[in-house]
Amino acid sequence: MSTQARTELLARARARMEERGRQGLRRQPPRPRRPEQQIREYRAALRRVTSALESEVRERVFPEIERLMEEAGTRADSTRLDDWADRIAELFRASRTAIEPQIGRTQELMLTLGDVVEQRATSEQIAAIRAVMGVSPSFYDADRISGILNAWKRQNSAFITRMADDAVQDMMDTASRAVRSGRPNREVRAELRKRFEISDRRARTIARTEISQLNAQITRERQREVGIEGYYWITSGDERVRDEHEERNGEFFEWDNPPEDGHAGESVNCRCSARAAVDRLLDQLEES
């Protein structure tokens, strides 16, 4: 693929090679670094949302469970009322409304994190190419990168809202079923606490998956712009690597021909990275 960035890179690299040869250069770029700091920041922000929701539910809903069971007529000594379901919905709606400011703060942070991930991924590709070619590339396809970044921001803004909405609905359904069946107060609270844990796990999954996917997408576009048509799959190298990804470690993949579950870093909870196949670009330079 011929682009302005690729043409300029090869011209500068050729001039550098004629002047200094391969002195001080590597055949392969350094091992790519994952955006762990940004993952941690996003995860912490999402957990603040779930923690805020937990606090509101504990304050608003927990004290009302006993009375709601009496209203529902699920206790032998109760006087049945028909608006208990509406009361549950009202309590959870109030809890959801109360955390709206925290959701807004998380969405604002997400926008900043997206910019940081883009800048970081771009800088890493510049460093990787410079380590092998001896010169830094210039990138010109700003519209493509902006499109990816803006789409990611819109999607994640919706993710944050949906995560809160789903958590509230899940807990409201749990409370309604428990009240309807007349389960003991302590069991209802215990079941709601499990819902908090599920929400927290989902927050961790969203943070890792979304930051990793954006990093992978920016990496792909930056490499492709300078004519790097593929990458070497690099795992995180620990016992948590899934078997199918371990088998790919060190293997070459073309950007135009992804594995079934996506490129390195794109599938849910994937911690793998794409090391630029700059050596193949170097081969083209040395053969020309």
Helices and strands as residue ranges (DSSP letters): H 4-20, H 36-60, G 62-64, H 65-72, H 84-98, H 100-133, H 142-181, H 185-225, E 230-234, H 243-246, E 252-254, E 273-276, H 278-287
